[in-house]
Amino acid sequence: MHNCGKIAIIGGGSWATAIAKIVVNNTHRIGWYMRRDDRIDDFKRMGHNPAYLTSVHFKLDEIDFTSDINHIAREYDTLVFVTPSPYLKNHLKKLKVGIRDKFIVTAIKGIVPDENLVCSEYFHEVFDVPYDNLACIGGPSHAEEVAMERLSYLTIGCSDKDKALAFADVLKGRFIKTKVSEDVIGIEYSSVLKNVYAIAAGICSGLKYGDNFQAVLMANALQEMSRFLACVRPIERRIEDSVYIGDLLVTGYSNFSRNRTFGTMIGKGYSVKSAQIEMEMIAEGYFGTKCMKEINRHLHVNMPILDAVYNILYERITPEVEIKLLTDSFR
């Protein structure tokens, strides 16, 4: 059985904090990279993340905090990346230590901008990490609920099943159930797309479309996701598994969903800029929409919901007009 060795978390947001809590509960020792020294100082003083999930308390003697990513890359065997996708490249630019032999887990539900690669592809192509050493965390999992120890189900994707099982073991516990999958690329793309569809759900909510239409939107979103995944990685997969449809539904319906909140503001008439300022948190789907649109320019999958969200966010077409056109295309 694979041994995950020493585990480090890279990122300081709410999902990073929730994952850190799960791992430290089960292993009693983690490394934790945060970019800002002032955040680390505040964390050490307060015993919790000063900016996110502030009700979650940690035993500080179980955490090796650092703002030096090279220290983490040298000292730790499993590196769990949980930064917003637009910032990933900036963190990795500081790396002087090779990470080819590390076990890399991405819990980033986004695409690396400019490269238009999901995270596992990026680590493989840019850092030469073999696919057997690359894993992802998927499934319906709002950080806030994980932090409250509400029952959640996570799927660990890795082409090496033993490694997936070993990391799943690190996460599972009283309120976390785990399963494994070999569909890393499929899980990563679905977790990008569901953010786009959650923005669409929010826009429709902001425009006062009701629950009946929301269900039709989600049904069409699932079909659209299924078409795209079949094109980008044609393997046998069950789109009704929780890592695909479950994540889509929780992001589309939940009040914890930043992407849905962001979409609702757009539907109510906010500009992208003012919605972003008011939220103060990253809505991954905003960046994901542009990346997915660019990727699909080469693949030509029929994706009317993606196109509609892109037109609203980037082409400044009014939500009323664009969603009306979209509703006419649904069956």
N, C-alpha and C positions, 0 to 999 in steps of 0.2 A: 504494500500500500504506500502511495506517495505521502511524504511528510511535508507539510507546508512551511515548516521551519519558523523563523521569526517573521512576523507580519507587520507591515507598516501601512498607514492610511495617508493618502496624499490629497489634501483638500480641506477646506475649513467651513464648508456650508452645512445646510441642514441634513442632506443625505450622507455626507461624510461623517457627520456627528452621530447619526443613527447607526451607521455601519460600525463606527469605532466602538459604540456602546455594546453592540452585539458581540464583536470580536473580543473586546476586553473582558466582558462577562464570562466568556468561554475559555479564554487563554490566560487572562490576568497579566498580560504584558503586550504592549504595542509601541511601535514608533509612530509618530504623528507629525507630518510636515504641514506647516502653515506658512504662507508667504510672509505674513506680517508679524514682526516681533512684538508690536504693541498688543496684538490679539493674543499672542502666546502669554505675555505678561499678565494680561487681564484674566485669561483662563486660569492661570496658576493662582492668582489672587482669589478668584471667586469659586473655583472648583467646578465651573461649567463654561461652556462656550459663551462668550459675552454677547455674540450677535445672533446665534441661531439655536433653537431648541433649548432655551435658557433654563428650562425646568429639569433638564437631564444632568444629574450630578455624577462626577467621576472620582475615583480614587487616584489622586495625582501620582502616587508612588508607582502606579502601574503603567505610566505613560512617559515615553522618552520624546519630549517635544523638540522640534528643531525647525529653523527656517532655512536650513541648508539641505537642499535636495540630494546633494552628492553624499552627505553623511548617510542618508536613508538608503541610497542605492548601494553604498558600500556594505552597510551593516545588516541589511534585511534581505530575506530570501523571497518573500511574497510581497509584491507592491500592489496595493489596491488604489487605483486612480479614481477619485471622485471630485473632479473639478468641473466647472462648466466647460463644455467643449470649445467655446471661443478662446478660452485661456490656456488650453492644454499645451499648445506649441510654445508659449512663452515660458511655462514652467520647465519644459523639456529642453529648451535652448540652453539652460544653465548646466545641463548634465555634462560632466567630464568623465564619468564612470560608465563603463559598458553595462548594458542591462540585458544582453542577449541570453544569459543563463538564468535570469530571474524568472519567477512565475509571476506574470503580469495579469492582474484582474482589472477589468474596466467596469465601473458602475456608472459610466457616463452615458446618459441617454441623449446622445447628440452626435453630430458629424463634425470632423475637423474641417473648419472653413478653409477656403482656398484649395485644399487638397481634394475635397469632396470624397473623403474616405471615412468609413466607420473606424472606430478606434483600433480594433484588432488589426485591420488592414494597415493602418498608419504605423503601428508598432512593428508590424512585420516588414513593411517596405522601407521604413526610415531607420529603424533600430535593429533590423535583422533578427528580431525575436521569432523563433520557430513557432508555427501554429500550435504545436503541442504544449507550448509554454504560455499560451494566450487563453484567457477565460473572460467571461462576462457575467454580470448579475442582471437578471431580468425578472419580470413578474410584477403584478399590481402591488405597489409598495410605497405609499406616501410616507415620507420620513416622519411626519408628525405622529402617525398611528404606530409606526414601529417604535418611536420614542415612548409612546404611552403604553407599550407592551400589549398592543392589540394584536390578535392572531393574524399573521401574514404568511404568505407562501412565496418563496423565492426559487427561481430556477437558475442553476449554474450551468452555463454553456462552456464546453471545452471539447476539442477533438480527441483529447486523451481522457477517457472515462475515469480512470483511476485518480487523475489529478482533480477532475470535477468532483468526484465523490469525497476526496480528502478535504477540499475547500468547503463543500456542502456541510461536512462534519463540523467544521469550525464555526459555521453560522447557525446550525440548527439548535433549537432549545425549546424551552417551555412555550414561547409564543412565536417561534419561527419554524416553519416546516419547509423542507427543501426537496427539490428533485433535480435531476441532471439531464442535460441534452447535448447533442453534438452540433446543434444548429446555431453556431456562434453568430455568423453573418445574419441569419434570419432573425435572431433575437435582437441584434443590434439595430437592424433596419426597422423592425416593427416598433422598437421603442423610440425611434426617431419619428416615424410616421404617426404614431398615436398622439404625439404632441401637436402635430399639424392638425389632426382631426379634432383634438380637444379645443384648439383655437377656433375651428369651424363651428363646433358645438357652442362655444361661448358667443361667437358672433351671432348665431341664430337665436340664442337666448336673449342677447342684447336687443335684437330686432323683434322680440316678443313672439317668436315661433314657440309653440308649446311642446309638451312631452311627447305627443303623438308623432310630431315631425322629428323630434330628437331621436326617437327609436329608429325611424326610417333612415336618418342621417348615419347613425351608428351601423346599421345593417349594410348600407352602401359603403361605408368606410371600411368595414371588414372585407367586403368583396374586393375593394380597391387594393387594400393591403395584401390580400391573398394573391391577386394578379401580379403585383410588383414582386413579392417574394418568390413566386414561381418562376418569374423571369430572371431575377438576379441570382437565385440559387435553387435550381430545380431539383429538390430532393423531396422525399415523402415527409410531409409534416402535417400535424393536426392543428389547423388554424383555430379550432375550438379549445385548445389547451390554454390554461390560465396565463401563460407567458405572452400569448398573442391577444386573444379576445379579452382576457381578464384585465390586462394592462390598458387596453383600449377603453374598456368600459369605465374603469375607475378614474382614468384621466379625463374622459369625456363628461362624466357625471358629478364628480366629487367637488365639494366646495374647497377642498385643500389644493385643488389643481391650479397651479399658477398659469398654465397655458389657457385653461378655460376662463380664468379670471381676466387675463389679458384680452382674450377674444371678446368677452362680454363688454369690456370697455370700448373696444373697436366698434362693436355692433351698436353701442349707445352713441357713437359719434366722436369719441376721443381720437386724436391723431396718434400714430404709433409712438411718437416722441413723448407726448404727454402721458400716455398709458404706461410707458416704460418708467418715466420719472415717478409717477404716483405709486407704482408697484414696488420699486426699490429692490426687486429680485429679478433674476434672469428667467425669462420665459424661453426655454430652449427652442421651442417650436418656431419662434420668429426666425432664428438662424437656420433651423432645420428645413423650413419651407423653401428658402432660397437654394440651399444645397441640394435638396431632393429634386427641385425643378431643374437644376443644372444637370444632375445625374440622369434624369428621365429624358432630357433632350437627346441623349444617345440611345436610350432604350425604347422610347416611344410606347410605353405602357399607357393604356387608357386610364387617366387619373383626374377626373373632373373636380373632385373635392380639393386635391392639391392645387390644381390650376386656379380654382376660385379663391383659395386663401392667398396664393401668390399674387393674384391680380389685385386683391384688396390691400395687402400689406406693402407691395412693392410697385404696383402700377397705379395706385391711388384711385382705383375704380370704386365707386361707392358701394358699401356693403348691401344696401337694398337692391341695387341693380344686379350685382353679381350673384347674390343668393337666389334671387328670383330666377335667373337663368339656370342656376344649379338645380333648383327644385323641378324645373321643367324636364331635366334630364333623368330624374329618378323614376323608378318604377315601383 
